Amino acid sequence: MQIKPIATKKQWLFIRNVIFFTFTSFGGAQAHLALLLKYFVQSTKFISEEELLELNALAQVLPGPASTQTLVGIAWKVGKLKLAIITFLIWILPTATIMTFAAISYALLDQKQKFNDILEYIQPIALGIVAYGAWKLGKKVLSSQVSIFLAIASVIATLVLRNAYVFPLSILIGGMISSAIETPKEETELRVKLFSNINPRKLVYFIGALLLFALVGAIINRTSPFSLPIRLLENFYRNGILVFGGGQVLVPLMFTEFVEMKHYLPSSGFLSGFALQQALPGPTFSFTSYLGALSMKNFGYGLWGQILGGLIGVIGINLPGLILVLFIVPFWDDLKKISRIRHSLSGINAVSVGFIIAAFILLLIPMGFNWVFLGIMLATFLLLNFTKLSPPVIVLAGILIGYLF
């Protein structure tokens, strides 16, 4: 059943609530879900609680930023495509702008050492946040021998191979294994019904749009003056297709490719930007604006080139997920009934836990055995696990200590 767009006045009320959500959404995906419930279900009844939970479940199955996809899905149900695009821009632009400015300031003001001094204690805090994410997700997801095996296998594959294509292959294999083991033998009739409802022309457009930028990036001549911006767009777009599990899984993908493989930026710059993003509200994926801008700077591009890098980062990483959710939401009511899709999620999540553990190990190695840093990292983990302190509070405290001392 199609949901009619609500009146213009209520659409403006919806946009107002999107703005409130954007500037109060600290704490990651779990906190975001609670705020979505507050702003769009409990106070205004834009959608039902059941619809919100279903959209969030869909976002967990799809690659891309879960909070962004859930919010865009709500907007589509409320006001169709136009409101969905407006909502997407309101949600991503503030944090992306701040992160781009942070990368530009890191270079333009020639205060790299001062910037590093201020953020000295932020790097171990970032590691503590990653460790906490692995612990919390691991307790929830690693509930069977199969899931534990898949997580360990993904850790080993990531550490040994250190190749960006480990991630999609591990995700694919993990999803296939859990789907094959856990899915009951039924549903042939349902799958026929579902795919008979899909417009073939729309399916072709969808697949074409999803692959277009990746194909362009693959064939562009690397000696072109536009080589780096195009390569960055392809890198971010491809990783946007491959990220299951939200912003914490984005970290190992970006670190492996941008630091370990292609050396677009140093480990310290990566960690500083990630930690700074943790102190901001909004989507974790806006961290890519910082990566894009700083990568452009490190290859000799000026101010406008760095701004372009920030824009490429945030659009490239978000575009696949945006296309996916806007394509799938219209027939989600049928899609969610297919248990093969539901059961593949356990394997995908197990592999994602492995990615986070591998990210922790890879990020820990450059820090070395600095007992002060290890203590800060452990303290961060314990505070997050045993108190109600949120990551932004701890990160801001770390910045303050770095500034004062």
ZALUM-732185 format. One record per residue: z negated, y, x negated of N, C-alpha, C in turn; residue in three letters. Coordinates in steps of 0.2 Angstrom, whole numbers. Layout:
residues N
SITE    n.pz    n.py    n.px   ca.pz   ca.py   ca.px    c.pz    c.py    c.px   code
SITE       Z       Y       X       Z       Y       X       Z       Y       X    ALA
...
***
This chain:
residues 405
SITE    n.pz    n.py    n.px   ca.pz   ca.py   ca.px    c.pz    c.py    c.px   code
SITE       0      -6      -4       0       0       0       0       6      -4    MET
SITE       5      11      -3       5      17      -7       0      22      -5    GLN
SITE      -3      25     -10      -8      30      -8      -5      37      -8    ILE
SITE      -5      41      -3      -2      47      -2      -5      52      -7    LYS
SITE      -2      57     -10      -5      62     -14      -9      66      -9    PRO
SITE     -15      68     -12     -20      72      -8     -17      79      -8    ILE
SITE     -21      84      -4     -19      91      -3     -20      94     -10    ALA
SITE     -16     100     -10     -16     104     -16     -23     106     -18    THR
SITE     -27     108     -13     -34     110     -15     -38     105     -18    LYS
SITE     -37      99     -16     -41      93     -19     -38      91     -26    LYS
SITE     -31      93     -27     -28      91     -33     -31      96     -38    GLN
SITE     -32     102     -36     -36     107     -41     -43     105     -42    TRP
SITE     -46     102     -37     -53     100     -38     -53      94     -43    LEU
SITE     -48      90     -43     -47      84     -47     -46      87     -54    PHE
SITE     -42      92     -55     -41      95     -62     -47      98     -65    ILE
SITE     -51     101     -60     -57     104     -63     -62      98     -65    ARG
SITE     -62      93     -62     -66      87     -64     -64      84     -70    ASN
SITE     -57      84     -71     -54      81     -78     -57      86     -83    VAL
SITE     -57      92     -82     -59      97     -88     -66      96     -89    ILE
SITE     -70      95     -84     -78      93     -85     -78      87     -89    PHE
SITE     -74      82     -87     -75      75     -90     -73      76     -98    PHE
SITE     -67      80     -99     -65      80    -106     -70      83    -111    THR
SITE     -74      88    -108     -79      92    -113     -86      89    -112    PHE
SITE     -87      83    -109     -93      80    -109     -93      73    -110    THR
SITE     -87      70    -112     -86      63    -113     -88      61    -120    SER
SITE     -94      62    -122     -97      59    -129     -98      52    -128    PHE
SITE     -99      48    -133    -102      41    -133     -97      35    -132    GLY
SITE     -90      36    -132     -86      31    -132     -84      28    -125    GLY
SITE     -81      22    -125     -78      20    -119     -83      18    -114    ALA
SITE     -89      15    -116     -94      13    -111     -97      19    -107    GLN
SITE     -98      25    -111    -100      31    -108     -95      34    -104    ALA
SITE     -89      34    -106     -83      37    -103     -83      34     -96    HIS
SITE     -84      27     -95     -83      24     -89     -89      26     -84    LEU
SITE     -95      27     -87    -100      30     -82     -99      37     -80    ALA
SITE     -96      41     -84     -94      48     -82     -88      48     -77    LEU
SITE     -83      43     -78     -78      43     -73     -81      41     -66    LEU
SITE     -86      37     -66     -89      35     -60     -92      41     -57    LEU
SITE     -95      45     -61     -99      51     -59     -94      56     -56    LYS
SITE     -88      58     -60     -84      63     -58     -79      61     -53    TYR
SITE     -77      55     -52     -71      53     -48     -72      48     -43    PHE
SITE     -79      46     -43     -80      41     -37     -86      44     -33    VAL
SITE     -92      45     -37     -98      46     -33     -98      53     -30    GLN
SITE     -96      58     -34     -96      65     -32     -91      67     -27    SER
SITE     -85      64     -28     -79      67     -24     -75      62     -21    THR
SITE     -76      55     -22     -73      50     -19     -65      50     -19    LYS
SITE     -63      52     -25     -55      52     -26     -53      45     -26    PHE
SITE     -57      40     -29     -55      33     -28     -61      29     -27    ILE
SITE     -61      23     -25     -67      19     -24     -69      16     -30    SER
SITE     -76      14     -30     -78      10     -36     -75       4     -38    GLU
SITE     -72       0     -33     -68      -6     -35     -62      -4     -38    GLU
SITE     -59       1     -36     -52       4     -39     -53       6     -46    GLU
SITE     -59       9     -47     -60      12     -54     -61       6     -59    LEU
SITE     -65       1     -57     -67      -5     -61     -60      -9     -62    LEU
SITE     -56      -9     -57     -49     -13     -58     -45      -9     -63    GLU
SITE     -45      -3     -63     -41       1     -67     -43       0     -74    LEU
SITE     -50       0     -75     -53      -1     -82     -51      -8     -84    ASN
SITE     -52     -13     -80     -50     -19     -82     -43     -20     -84    ALA
SITE     -38     -16     -81     -31     -16     -83     -30     -13     -90    LEU
SITE     -34      -7     -91     -34      -4     -97     -36      -8    -103    ALA
SITE     -41     -13    -101     -43     -17    -107     -38     -22    -109    GLN
SITE     -34     -24    -104     -29     -29    -105     -23     -26    -109    VAL
SITE     -21     -20    -108     -16     -17    -111     -17     -14    -118    LEU
SITE     -12     -14    -122     -14     -10    -128     -14      -3    -127    PRO
SITE     -17       1    -131     -18       8    -131     -25      10    -129    GLY
SITE     -26      17    -128     -33      19    -127     -35      18    -120    PRO
SITE     -41      14    -119     -43      12    -113     -45      18    -108    ALA
SITE     -49      22    -111     -52      28    -107     -46      32    -105    SER
SITE     -41      34    -109     -35      38    -107     -31      34    -102    THR
SITE     -30      28    -103     -26      24     -98     -30      24     -91    GLN
SITE     -36      23     -91     -40      23     -85     -40      30     -81    THR
SITE     -41      35     -85     -40      42     -82     -33      43     -79    LEU
SITE     -28      41     -83     -21      43     -81     -20      38     -75    VAL
SITE     -22      32     -74     -22      28     -69     -25      31     -62    GLY
SITE     -31      34     -63     -34      37     -58     -30      43     -55    ILE
SITE     -27      47     -60     -23      53     -58     -17      51     -55    ALA
SITE     -14      45     -57      -8      43     -53      -9      41     -46    TRP
SITE     -15      37     -45     -17      36     -38     -18      42     -34    LYS
SITE     -21      47     -37     -23      53     -33     -16      58     -32    VAL
SITE     -12      59     -37      -7      63     -36       0      61     -39    GLY
SITE       1      55     -41       7      52     -43       8      55     -50    LYS
SITE      15      55     -52      17      56     -59      15      63     -62    LEU
SITE      16      68     -58      15      75     -60       8      76     -62    LYS
SITE       3      74     -58      -4      75     -59      -6      70     -65    LEU
SITE      -3      65     -66      -5      60     -71      -3      63     -78    ALA
SITE       3      66     -78       5      70     -85       0      76     -86    ILE
SITE      -1      80     -81      -6      85     -82     -13      83     -85    ILE
SITE     -15      78     -81     -22      75     -83     -22      73     -91    THR
SITE     -16      69     -92     -16      67     -99     -16      72    -104    PHE
SITE     -13      78    -103     -12      83    -108     -19      87    -108    LEU
SITE     -23      88    -102     -29      91    -102     -34      87    -106    ILE
SITE     -33      80    -106     -38      76    -109     -37      75    -117    TRP
SITE     -31      75    -119     -30      74    -126     -30      80    -130    ILE
SITE     -27      86    -128     -26      92    -132     -32      95    -135    LEU
SITE     -38      96    -132     -43      99    -135     -46      96    -141    PRO
SITE     -47      90    -141     -50      86    -147     -44      86    -152    THR
SITE     -38      84    -150     -32      84    -155     -31      91    -159    ALA
SITE     -32      96    -155     -32     103    -158     -37     104    -164    THR
SITE     -43     102    -162     -49     103    -167     -48      98    -173    ILE
SITE     -46      92    -172     -45      88    -177     -39      90    -182    MET
SITE     -34      93    -179     -28      95    -183     -30     101    -187    THR
SITE     -34     106    -184     -37     111    -187     -42     109    -193    PHE
SITE     -46     104    -192     -50     101    -197     -46      99    -203    ALA
SITE     -40      95    -202     -36      93    -207     -33      99    -211    ALA
SITE     -31     104    -207     -27     110    -210     -33     114    -215    ILE
SITE     -39     114    -212     -44     118    -216     -46     114    -222    SER
SITE     -46     108    -222     -47     104    -227     -43     105    -233    TYR
SITE     -37     107    -232     -32     109    -237     -31     116    -238    ALA
SITE     -30     120    -232     -27     127    -233     -33     131    -236    LEU
SITE     -39     130    -235     -44     134    -237     -46     133    -244    LEU
SITE     -43     127    -247     -45     125    -254     -52     124    -255    ASP
SITE     -56     121    -250     -63     120    -250     -64     113    -249    GLN
SITE     -60     109    -253     -60     102    -252     -67      99    -254    LYS
SITE     -70     102    -260     -76      99    -262     -82     101    -258    GLN
SITE     -82     107    -255     -87     110    -250     -87     105    -244    LYS
SITE     -81     104    -242     -80     100    -236     -83      93    -237    PHE
SITE     -81      90    -243     -84      83    -244     -92      84    -245    ASN
SITE     -94      89    -248    -102      89    -249    -105      90    -242    ASP
SITE    -102      93    -237    -105      94    -230    -105      87    -227    ILE
SITE     -99      83    -228     -99      77    -225    -101      71    -229    LEU
SITE    -105      73    -234    -107      67    -239    -110      62    -235    GLU
SITE    -115      63    -231    -119      58    -227    -115      56    -221    TYR
SITE    -110      58    -219    -106      56    -213    -103      50    -214    ILE
SITE    -100      48    -220     -97      42    -222    -101      36    -220    GLN
SITE    -107      36    -223    -111      30    -221    -113      29    -214    PRO
SITE    -114      35    -210    -115      35    -203    -109      32    -199    ILE
SITE    -103      34    -202     -97      31    -199     -97      23    -199    ALA
SITE     -99      21    -205     -99      14    -206    -105      11    -201    LEU
SITE    -110      14    -201    -115      12    -196    -113      11    -189    GLY
SITE    -109      16    -187    -106      16    -180    -101      10    -179    ILE
SITE     -97       9    -184     -92       3    -184     -96      -3    -184    VAL
SITE    -101      -4    -188    -105     -10    -188    -109     -11    -181    ALA
SITE    -111      -6    -178    -114      -6    -171    -109      -8    -166    TYR
SITE    -103      -6    -166     -97      -8    -162     -96     -15    -162    GLY
SITE     -95     -17    -169     -94     -25    -170    -100     -29    -167    ALA
SITE    -106     -27    -168    -112     -30    -165    -112     -31    -158    TRP
SITE    -111     -25    -154    -111     -25    -147    -106     -29    -144    LYS
SITE    -100     -28    -147     -94     -31    -144     -94     -39    -145    LEU
SITE     -97     -40    -151     -97     -47    -153    -102     -51    -149    GLY
SITE    -108     -48    -147    -113     -51    -143    -110     -53    -136    LYS
SITE    -105     -48    -133    -102     -49    -127     -97     -54    -127    LYS
SITE     -93     -54    -132     -86     -57    -132     -87     -64    -135    VAL
SITE     -91     -65    -141     -91     -71    -144     -96     -76    -141    LEU
SITE     -94     -79    -136     -98     -83    -132     -96     -91    -132    SER
SITE     -90     -92    -135     -88     -99    -136     -86    -101    -143    SER
SITE     -85    -107    -144     -83    -109    -151     -76    -107    -152    GLN
SITE     -71    -106    -147     -65    -104    -148     -65     -96    -150    VAL
SITE     -69     -92    -146     -69     -85    -148     -71     -84    -155    SER
SITE     -77     -88    -157     -79     -87    -163     -74     -89    -169    ILE
SITE     -71     -94    -167     -65     -96    -172     -60     -91    -173    PHE
SITE     -58     -88    -167     -53     -83    -167     -55     -77    -171    LEU
SITE     -61     -75    -170     -64     -69    -173     -64     -70    -181    ALA
SITE     -67     -76    -183     -67     -77    -190     -60     -78    -193    ILE
SITE     -55     -81    -190     -48     -81    -192     -45     -74    -193    ALA
SITE     -47     -70    -188     -44     -63    -189     -47     -59    -195    SER
SITE     -53     -60    -196     -56     -57    -202     -53     -59    -208    VAL
SITE     -52     -66    -209     -49     -69    -215     -42     -67    -216    ILE
SITE     -38     -67    -210     -31     -65    -211     -31     -57    -213    ALA
SITE     -35     -53    -210     -35     -46    -212     -37     -45    -219    THR
SITE     -42     -48    -221     -44     -47    -228     -39     -50    -233    LEU
SITE     -36     -55    -232     -32     -59    -237     -25     -56    -237    VAL
SITE     -22     -55    -231     -15     -53    -231     -14     -45    -231    LEU
SITE     -19     -41    -228     -19     -34    -229     -12     -31    -227    ARG
SITE      -9     -33    -221      -3     -31    -219      -3     -29    -212    ASN
SITE       0     -24    -210      -1     -21    -203       2     -26    -198    ALA
SITE       6     -30    -200       8     -35    -195       4     -41    -194    TYR
SITE      -2     -41    -197      -7     -46    -196     -10     -45    -189    VAL
SITE     -10     -38    -187     -14     -36    -181     -10     -39    -175    PHE
SITE      -3     -37    -174       0     -40    -168       1     -47    -168    PRO
SITE       2     -51    -173       2     -58    -173      -4     -61    -171    LEU
SITE     -10     -58    -174     -17     -61    -172     -18     -60    -165    SER
SITE     -16     -54    -162     -17     -53    -155     -13     -58    -151    ILE
SITE      -7     -58    -153      -3     -63    -149      -5     -70    -149    LEU
SITE      -7     -73    -155      -9     -79    -156     -16     -80    -152    ILE
SITE     -21     -76    -153     -27     -76    -149     -26     -76    -142    GLY
SITE     -22     -72    -139     -21     -72    -132     -18     -78    -129    GLY
SITE     -13     -81    -133     -10     -87    -131     -14     -93    -131    MET
SITE     -19     -93    -136     -23     -99    -137     -28     -99    -131    ILE
SITE     -32     -93    -130     -37     -92    -124     -33     -93    -118    SER
SITE     -27     -91    -117     -24     -92    -110     -22     -99    -109    SER
SITE     -20    -102    -114     -18    -109    -114     -24    -114    -112    ALA
SITE     -30    -112    -115     -36    -116    -114     -39    -115    -108    ILE
SITE     -39    -109    -106     -44    -107    -100     -40    -106     -93    GLU
SITE     -34    -106     -93     -30    -104     -87     -29    -111     -83    THR
SITE     -31    -111     -77     -30    -117     -73     -22    -118     -71    PRO
SITE     -20    -124     -69     -13    -125     -68     -11    -123     -61    LYS
SITE      -9    -117     -60      -7    -115     -53      -2    -109     -54    GLU
SITE      -2    -105     -49       1     -98     -49       9     -98     -50    GLU
SITE      13    -103     -50      20    -102     -51      23     -98     -46    THR
SITE      21    -100     -40      23     -96     -34      21     -89     -34    GLU
SITE      15     -87     -36      13     -80     -37      17     -76     -42    LEU
SITE      18     -80     -48      22     -76     -53      29     -75     -50    ARG
SITE      32     -79     -47      39     -78     -44      39     -72     -39    VAL
SITE      34     -72     -35      33     -66     -30      32     -60     -34    LYS
SITE      28     -60     -39      27     -53     -43      33     -51     -46    LEU
SITE      37     -55     -50      42     -53     -53      48     -51     -49    PHE
SITE      48     -54     -43      54     -52     -38      53     -45     -35    SER
SITE      47     -43     -36      45     -36     -34      47     -30     -39    ASN
SITE      49     -32     -45      50     -28     -50      57     -26     -50    ILE
SITE      59     -19     -50      66     -17     -50      68     -18     -57    ASN
SITE      74     -22     -58      76     -24     -65      78     -18     -69    PRO
SITE      81     -13     -65      83      -6     -69      77      -3     -72    ARG
SITE      72      -3     -68      66       1     -70      63      -3     -76    LYS
SITE      63     -10     -76      61     -14     -81      65     -13     -88    LEU
SITE      71     -12     -87      76     -10     -93      74      -4     -96    VAL
SITE      73       1     -91      71       8     -94      64       8     -97    TYR
SITE      60       4     -95      53       4     -98      53       1    -105    PHE
SITE      57      -5    -105      57      -8    -112      61      -4    -117    ILE
SITE      66      -1    -114      70       4    -119      66      10    -121    GLY
SITE      62      13    -117      57      18    -119      52      16    -124    ALA
SITE      49      10    -123      44       8    -127      46       6    -134    LEU
SITE      53       4    -135      55       2    -141      59       7    -145    LEU
SITE      61      13    -141      66      18    -144      63      21    -150    LEU
SITE      57      23    -151      55      27    -157      54      22    -162    PHE
SITE      52      16    -161      51      11    -166      58       9    -169    ALA
SITE      63       9    -165      69       7    -168      72      13    -172    LEU
SITE      71      19    -169      73      25    -173      70      26    -180    VAL
SITE      63      24    -180      60      25    -186      62      20    -191    GLY
SITE      64      14    -189      67       8    -193      73      10    -196    ALA
SITE      78      14    -193      84      15    -196      85      21    -199    ILE
SITE      80      26    -199      81      32    -202      81      32    -210    ILE
SITE      86      35    -213      86      35    -220      80      38    -223    ASN
SITE      76      35    -228      70      37    -230      71      43    -235    ARG
SITE      77      45    -237      79      50    -241      80      57    -237    THR
SITE      80      56    -231      81      62    -226      76      67    -227    SER
SITE      77      73    -226      72      78    -227      67      77    -221    PRO
SITE      69      74    -216      64      73    -210      61      66    -211    PHE
SITE      61      63    -216      59      56    -217      52      55    -215    SER
SITE      47      59    -218      40      57    -217      38      59    -210    LEU
SITE      40      64    -207      39      65    -200      41      59    -195    PRO
SITE      47      57    -197      50      51    -193      46      45    -194    ILE
SITE      44      44    -200      41      38    -202      34      38    -199    ARG
SITE      31      44    -199      24      45    -196      24      43    -188    LEU
SITE      30      46    -185      30      45    -178      31      37    -177    LEU
SITE      35      34    -181      36      26    -180      29      23    -181    GLU
SITE      26      25    -186      19      22    -188      14      22    -182    ASN
SITE      14      28    -180       9      29    -174      11      26    -168    PHE
SITE      17      26    -166      20      23    -160      19      16    -160    TYR
SITE      21      13    -166      20       6    -167      13       3    -166    ARG
SITE       8       7    -169       1       5    -169      -1       7    -162    ASN
SITE       2      11    -158       0      12    -151       1       6    -147    GLY
SITE       7       3    -149       9      -3    -145       4      -9    -147    ILE
SITE       1      -9    -153      -3     -15    -155     -10     -14    -154    LEU
SITE     -13      -8    -152     -20      -8    -152     -23     -10    -146    VAL
SITE     -27     -16    -146     -31     -18    -141     -38     -17    -143    PHE
SITE     -42     -15    -138     -49     -14    -139     -52      -7    -141    GLY
SITE     -47      -2    -140     -50       5    -140     -50       8    -147    GLY
SITE     -54      13    -148     -54      17    -154     -57      13    -160    GLY
SITE     -61       9    -159     -64       5    -165     -59       1    -168    GLN
SITE     -55      -2    -164     -50      -6    -167     -44      -2    -170    VAL
SITE     -44       4    -168     -39       8    -171     -40      10    -178    LEU
SITE     -47      10    -180     -49      11    -187     -46       6    -192    VAL
SITE     -47      -1    -191     -44      -5    -196     -36      -5    -196    PRO
SITE     -33      -4    -191     -26      -3    -191     -23       3    -195    LEU
SITE     -27       9    -194     -25      15    -197     -27      14    -205    MET
SITE     -33      12    -206     -35      11    -213     -31       7    -217    PHE
SITE     -29       1    -214     -25      -4    -218     -18      -1    -219    THR
SITE     -15       3    -215      -8       5    -216      -8      12    -219    GLU
SITE     -12      17    -217     -12      23    -220     -15      24    -227    PHE
SITE     -20      20    -228     -24      21    -234     -22      15    -239    VAL
SITE     -23       9    -237     -22       3    -241     -15       2    -243    GLU
SITE     -10       2    -238      -3       0    -239       1       6    -242    MET
SITE       1      12    -238       5      17    -239       2      23    -243    LYS
SITE      -4      23    -244      -7      29    -248      -6      36    -245    HIS
SITE      -6      36    -239      -4      43    -236     -10      48    -237    TYR
SITE     -16      45    -237     -22      49    -238     -28      44    -242    LEU
SITE     -33      47    -245     -38      43    -248     -43      41    -243    PRO
SITE     -47      36    -246     -52      33    -241     -57      38    -239    SER
SITE     -59      43    -244     -64      48    -242     -62      52    -237    SER
SITE     -55      54    -237     -53      59    -232     -52      55    -225    GLY
SITE     -51      49    -225     -50      45    -219     -57      44    -216    PHE
SITE     -62      43    -220     -69      42    -217     -72      48    -214    LEU
SITE     -70      54    -218     -73      60    -216     -70      62    -209    SER
SITE     -64      61    -209     -60      63    -202     -63      59    -196    GLY
SITE     -64      52    -198     -66      48    -192     -73      50    -190    PHE
SITE     -77      51    -195     -84      53    -194     -85      60    -190    ALA
SITE     -80      64    -192     -80      71    -188     -78      70    -181    LEU
SITE     -73      65    -180     -71      64    -173     -77      61    -169    GLN
SITE     -81      57    -172     -87      54    -168     -91      60    -165    GLN
SITE     -91      66    -168     -96      71    -166     -93      75    -160    ALA
SITE     -86      73    -158     -83      77    -153     -82      73    -147    LEU
SITE     -82      77    -141     -80      74    -135     -73      72    -134    PRO
SITE     -71      68    -129     -64      66    -128     -62      60    -132    GLY
SITE     -55      59    -132     -53      52    -134     -53      51    -141    PRO
SITE     -55      45    -143     -56      43    -150     -49      43    -154    THR
SITE     -44      42    -150     -37      41    -152     -34      48    -155    PHE
SITE     -38      54    -153     -36      60    -156     -37      61    -163    SER
SITE     -41      56    -166     -42      55    -173     -35      55    -177    PHE
SITE     -30      53    -173     -23      52    -177     -20      59    -178    THR
SITE     -22      64    -174     -20      71    -176     -22      73    -183    SER
SITE     -28      71    -185     -31      73    -191     -27      69    -197    TYR
SITE     -26      62    -195     -22      58    -200     -15      61    -201    LEU
SITE     -12      63    -196      -5      65    -196      -4      72    -200    GLY
SITE      -9      76    -199      -9      83    -202     -11      82    -209    ALA
SITE     -16      78    -211     -18      77    -218     -12      73    -222    LEU
SITE      -9      68    -219      -4      65    -222       2      70    -224    SER
SITE       4      74    -219       9      79    -221       7      84    -226    MET
SITE       1      86    -227      -2      90    -232      -1      86    -239    LYS
SITE      -3      80    -239      -3      77    -245       4      75    -248    ASN
SITE       9      76    -244      16      75    -246      19      82    -247    PHE
SITE      15      88    -247      18      94    -249      20      98    -243    GLY
SITE      19      96    -237      21     100    -231      16     106    -230    TYR
SITE      19     112    -228      15     118    -227      12     118    -220    GLY
SITE       9     124    -218       5     124    -212       9     121    -206    LEU
SITE      15     123    -205      19     121    -199      20     114    -199    TRP
SITE      21     111    -205      22     104    -206      16     100    -204    GLY
SITE      10     103    -206       4     100    -204       2     100    -197    GLN
SITE       4     105    -194       3     106    -186       8     101    -183    ILE
SITE      14     100    -186      19      95    -183      16      88    -184    LEU
SITE      13      87    -190      10      80    -191       4      79    -186    GLY
SITE       0      84    -184      -5      83    -179      -2      81    -173    GLY
SITE       3      84    -171       6      83    -164       9      76    -164    LEU
SITE      13      74    -170      16      68    -170      10      62    -169    ILE
SITE       5      63    -173      -1      58    -172      -3      57    -165    GLY
SITE      -5      62    -162      -8      61    -155      -3      59    -150    VAL
SITE       3      62    -150       8      59    -145      11      52    -147    ILE
SITE      12      51    -153      14      44    -155      10      39    -153    GLY
SITE       3      40    -155      -2      34    -153      -3      33    -146    ILE
SITE      -2      39    -142      -4      38    -135       2      36    -130    ASN
SITE       8      38    -133      14      37    -129      15      30    -126    LEU
SITE      14      25    -130      15      18    -128      11      16    -122    PRO
SITE       4      18    -123      -1      16    -118       1      20    -111    GLY
SITE       3      26    -112       4      30    -106      10      27    -102    LEU
SITE      15      25    -106      21      22    -103      19      16     -99    ILE
SITE      15      12    -103      13       5    -100       9       6     -93    LEU
SITE       4      10     -94       0      11     -88       3      14     -82    VAL
SITE       8      19     -83      12      22     -77      17      17     -75    LEU
SITE      19      12     -79      24       7     -77      20       1     -73    PHE
SITE      14      -1     -75      11      -6     -72       6      -5     -66    ILE
SITE       3       1     -66      -1       3     -60       2       2     -53    VAL
SITE       8       4     -52      11       3     -45      11      -4     -43    PRO
SITE      11      -9     -47      11     -16     -44       5     -20     -47    PHE
SITE       0     -16     -49      -6     -19     -52     -10     -24     -47    TRP
SITE      -9     -23     -40     -13     -27     -35     -10     -34     -36    ASP
SITE      -4     -35     -37      -1     -42     -38      -2     -44     -45    ASP
SITE      -2     -40     -50      -2     -42     -57      -9     -45     -59    LEU
SITE     -14     -42     -56     -21     -44     -58     -23     -51     -55    LYS
SITE     -19     -53     -50     -20     -60     -48     -18     -66     -52    LYS
SITE     -14     -64     -57     -11     -69     -62     -17     -71     -67    ILE
SITE     -20     -77     -67     -25     -78     -71     -23     -79     -78    SER
SITE     -17     -80     -80     -15     -81     -87     -16     -74     -90    ARG
SITE     -15     -69     -87     -16     -62     -90     -24     -61     -91    ILE
SITE     -28     -63     -86     -35     -62     -86     -38     -66     -92    ARG
SITE     -36     -72     -92     -39     -77     -97     -36     -75    -104    HIS
SITE     -31     -72    -105     -29     -70    -112     -33     -65    -115    SER
SITE     -37     -61    -111     -41     -56    -113     -47     -58    -118    LEU
SITE     -49     -64    -116     -55     -67    -120     -53     -68    -127    SER
SITE     -47     -71    -128     -44     -72    -135     -43     -65    -139    GLY
SITE     -40     -61    -135     -38     -54    -138     -44     -50    -140    ILE
SITE     -49     -51    -136     -56     -47    -137     -59     -50    -143    ASN
SITE     -59     -57    -144     -62     -61    -150     -58     -58    -156    ALA
SITE     -52     -58    -156     -48     -56    -162     -50     -48    -163    VAL
SITE     -51     -44    -158     -52     -37    -159     -59     -37    -163    SER
SITE     -64     -41    -161     -70     -41    -165     -69     -43    -172    VAL
SITE     -65     -47    -173     -63     -49    -180     -60     -43    -184    GLY
SITE     -56     -39    -181     -53     -33    -184     -59     -28    -186    PHE
SITE     -63     -27    -181     -69     -22    -182     -73     -24    -188    ILE
SITE     -75     -31    -189     -79     -34    -194     -75     -33    -201    ILE
SITE     -68     -34    -201     -64     -33    -207     -64     -26    -208    ALA
SITE     -63     -21    -203     -63     -14    -205     -70     -12    -208    ALA
SITE     -75     -15    -206     -82     -13    -209     -82     -15    -216    PHE
SITE     -79     -21    -218     -79     -23    -225     -75     -19    -229    ILE
SITE     -69     -17    -226     -64     -13    -230     -66      -6    -231    LEU
SITE     -70      -4    -226     -73       3    -227     -79       3    -232    LEU
SITE     -82      -2    -232     -89      -3    -236     -87      -3    -244    LEU
SITE     -81      -6    -245     -80      -8    -252     -79      -1    -256    ILE
SITE     -75       4    -254     -75      10    -258     -82      14    -259    PRO
SITE     -86      13    -254     -93      16    -255     -97      13    -260    MET
SITE     -96       7    -262    -100       4    -267    -107       3    -265    GLY
SITE    -111       1    -270    -118      -1    -269    -123       5    -270    PHE
SITE    -122      10    -266    -126      16    -266    -131      15    -261    ASN
SITE    -138      14    -264    -143      12    -259    -145      18    -254    TRP
SITE    -144      24    -256    -145      29    -251    -140      29    -245    VAL
SITE    -134      28    -247    -129      27    -242    -130      21    -238    PHE
SITE    -132      15    -241    -133       9    -237    -139      10    -233    LEU
SITE    -144      14    -235    -150      15    -230    -148      19    -224    GLY
SITE    -143      24    -226    -141      28    -220    -137      24    -215    ILE
SITE    -133      20    -218    -129      16    -213    -133      11    -209    MET
SITE    -138       8    -212    -143       4    -209    -147       8    -203    LEU
SITE    -149      14    -205    -153      18    -201    -149      20    -195    ALA
SITE    -142      21    -196    -138      23    -190    -137      17    -186    THR
SITE    -136      11    -188    -135       5    -184    -142       4    -180    PHE
SITE    -148       4    -183    -154       3    -180    -155       8    -174    LEU
SITE    -154      15    -176    -155      20    -171    -150      19    -165    LEU
SITE    -144      17    -166    -139      16    -160    -141       9    -156    LEU
SITE    -144       4    -160    -146      -2    -156    -152      -2    -153    ASN
SITE    -157       2    -155    -164       2    -153    -166       8    -149    PHE
SITE    -162      13    -149    -164      20    -146    -159      22    -141    THR
SITE    -160      27    -138    -155      30    -133    -151      35    -137    LYS
SITE    -151      36    -143    -148      41    -147    -140      39    -147    LEU
SITE    -136      44    -145    -129      43    -145    -126      45    -152    SER
SITE    -120      42    -154    -117      44    -160    -116      51    -162    PRO
SITE    -114      55    -157    -113      63    -158    -119      66    -161    PRO
SITE    -125      64    -159    -132      67    -161    -133      65    -168    VAL
SITE    -131      58    -170    -133      56    -177    -128      59    -182    ILE
SITE    -121      60    -179    -116      63    -184    -118      70    -185    VAL
SITE    -120      74    -180    -121      81    -180    -127      82    -185    LEU
SITE    -132      77    -185    -138      78    -189    -136      77    -196    ALA
SITE    -131      72    -197    -128      71    -204    -125      77    -207    GLY
SITE    -121      80    -203    -117      86    -205    -122      92    -207    ILE
SITE    -127      92    -203    -133      98    -204    -136      96    -211    LEU
SITE    -138      90    -212    -141      88    -218    -137      89    -224    ILE
SITE    -130      88    -223    -125      89    -229    -124      96    -230    GLY
SITE    -125     100    -225    -124     108    -226    -130     111    -229    TYR
SITE    -136     108    -227    -142     111    -230    -144     109    -237    LEU
SITE    -142     103    -238    -144     100    -245    -138      99    -249    PHE
***
